[in-house]
């Protein structure tokens, strides 16, 4: 599958570009009115497409709306069909975590109340580990056990964790970052856990809201086929304008999940709870149905181990949700440099994971999502190019009613989707162009990730450590 890993970025952006080109041709192919000679000689009437003072014809508007609705309905319908098929699967070899199989195997059995053992991977997290442990130990449902997985720490992380009274597991000769540290800890922890003794993995820079563990335990108690519960995260306060950009982004992500009734995109590393059965099944299938080393829960090659584990569980038929009662506060990147490093790792990792898993039903949504991002890059870039062309082509600014209307609709969408974020979030959404700038930065990172992957450039795992004065990165 190495060739697919190399070409996945080009395949996504190429398909998105093809879709944009088809739409371009469709709009430009309207032709002149009867008896009127063509007034444009450029290829496909490109100038009329990119720079036109007239509102598009009703035919074009109707076609555009129809195509958008059909694509959205098609993706949603196919995803629901695949999910239903996975839930009803009776194939213990390909989908051992399918709800129908799990329900049949556990019928009439009582594994006791749900308990949660918490693993916190930590590398030089002295600035935040005490606060994180405080939010964990103040939960309305106390954790059964808390283990700080200290990986090559050279600061006071281990001492501060022990002073809090939790267990500390120090990794041995780990060269595989977070995934390697968690694999070592899970080898020690998993064998002693019963079916309802669940494991939560949470980042060291995360603070849980007080009812997180209780909400997760309630969901796992009510549905014995549920294999994992993910957290809904929102950004911490501070970091100025760049922090508000990220908080708005996370607020929109929460809104999307609520509209999907908690159906998971990614079991975020900020905080996710797993049944032991799910983690053991992943470890058993590594090297067969799943990429990775046999016996490992986490794939140590993946740049984004949380996204990869989500794909692994979905490939095995696991049922997962991110319910609204399970919320956490996570860090925001305080600088453009640290944001660039974080998002480039996320984007590169997502593309590499798609290459590793290839084209299978469980990855359909992820392929569609990446295609949507690729098309969005082209659409936003074209929109901004239109503005630049208008400025250069006219002696004064010209207000086009149609495009003003489109801009107002977009602005309303920006405000409505961050309404839960408060006054600052709404004000930033109202301003529009700053958020367009932030979107363009993310688009540039997306393109950079595709280029790096396609050119086989070596990827680096940059660990971002929060300090009292900001953030620093470690390879």
Secondary structure, DSSP 8 states (H G I E B T S, - for coil): -HHHHHHHHHHHHHHHHHHHHHHHHHHHTT---TT------SGGGHHHHHS-SS---HHHHHHHHHHHHHHHHHHHHHHHHHHHHHHT---TTT-TT-HHHHHHHHTT----S-EEEEEEEESS-TTTHHHHHHHHHT-SS--SEEEEEE-S--SSHHHHHHHHT-EEEE-SS--SHHHHHHHHHHHHHGGG--TTEEEEEE-TT-EE-TTHHHHHHHHHHH-TTEEEEE-EEEE-S-SHHHHHHHHHHHHHHHHHHHHTTTB-S---TTEEEE-HHHHHHHHHHBTTTBSS-TT-SS-TT-SSHHHHHHHHHHHTT-EEE--TT-EEEE---SSHHHHHHHHHHHHHHHHHHHHHH-S-GGGHHHHHHHHHHHHHHHHHHHHHHHHHHHHHH-SS----HHHHHHHHHHHHHHHHTTGGG-HHHHHHHHH-HHHHHHHHHHHHHHHHHHHHHHTT------EEEEETTEEEEE-
